[in-house]
Amino acid sequence: MSRFDHLDLDGHLLALLLAVFEEGSVTRAAQRLNVTQSAVSHLLDKLRAIVGDPLFVRSGRGIVPTARAEGLAARARVLLEDLRGFTTAGGFDPARLDATVTIAANDLQRDLLLPPLLRRLRAQAPNLKLRAINSGVPTAEMLREGQCQLVISPRPPDAADVVQKRLFEDRYAVFYDPEEREAPRDADDYLAAEHVTVVYEPRRALDFDRWFAELACAPRRIVASVPSFAAVSAFIHGGPLLATLPSLLHAHQLRGLARAPLPMDCPPMPMYLIWHVKHQAEPVHAWLRQEIEALVPWVLGGAGGPARVSGAPVALATAAGTG
């Protein structure tokens, strides 16, 4: 019979479980927690004794979580969020904050917003750490289970317990190599060209591509598709291909390519900040949202794109955006 019970659990053990679960490695978990591997192994043995499960087992050269560990990790995220809220209930001082903030985004929002956001946050909260994860098509479960505190995406989940704030909107633009060709003169020239586009796995096309396929009189000649924005540049450089993508990509992934307006009208791409309603009044979370909103005009001004900051109020999510 185990000599441990639930009162032996604390926030450090919950954080340890999440670190090993998310990193898939005792070594990387130790680096993330700034402790030794032996300390992680010792505490992991203690946690195994408390819950009566091996939690992680060998698989090849790595480790994988048991079914019990997967369920406990989801609960640990929620408990840690509650603990953070408990410590800030009497007031919030960023300088005293020692926590990891997890934000889900795709490669456009990640590279555009998160590096300057980290610098801005750490100027006020030197012990804060930022973890970025891929948003994909965001789900309400990501937020309900605490996989992340915030999502930045053009696709808010349609759920009554999820809140969204429209941050800004971008326009699609045509990217090309100016040393190899000129911008398309008109719609006919655009349709005559060959194109590269992005198709996310598993086979999820950009909203522009779906919109174009539904409304255009003639199909585009797409000769290559890649799984991310970052992979497009290599196909454009040195050749005549066009890519129709969000204009703000020119600031990072498509830097060095020329861009031109689309030769036809196209709906804009809104971008949302998304969170679970349980965080609405939490001081730390409110501070994070405020800092992101304050950052956006500065970032968009530096990016020099046609994006527009939105002043729409916070509202419960009722429909998916485009992007």
Number of C-alpha atoms within 10 A of each C-alpha: 5 8 7 15 10 8 7 11 14 12 13 12 17 18 18 23 25 23 21 25 22 14 15 16 18 23 16 15 23 20 15 14 15 9 12 14 16 12 12 22 15 12 15 20 14 16 21 17 16 17 17 13 14 15 23 23 11 9 9 7 6 11 17 17 19 15 11 14 21 17 11 17 25 16 15 22 21 15 17 18 13 12 14 17 18 11 11 15 12 8 8 15 12 18 14 13 19 13 12 12 17 17 21 24 24 19 18 21 18 19 15 19 17 19 11 15 20 18 12 15 20 16 13 14 18 16 15 18 16 16 12 15 16 13 21 15 14 20 16 17 14 19 24 19 16 20 19 21 22 24 28 25 28 26 24 28 25 17 16 12 15 24 23 26 22 23 24 21 18 21 20 25 22 21 29 29 21 17 12 12 13 13 19 19 11 11 11 11 11 19 16 13 14 15 23 22 24 22 17 16 11 7 9 13 16 17 15 20 15 11 13 15 13 10 9 9 8 11 12 17 15 15 10 15 16 15 16 16 20 15 15 22 19 10 20 21 17 14 14 17 21 25 22 21 26 23 23 23 24 20 17 15 19 23 12 15 17 16 24 16 16 20 17 8 8 13 13 16 21 21 24 21 22 30 29 24 16 12 19 14 10 16 18 21 17 12 15 17 17 11 14 19 19 13 16 20 17 11 14 20 13 10 17 12 16 17 21 17 18 17 11 11 10 12 11 18 19 14 11 12 18 17 21
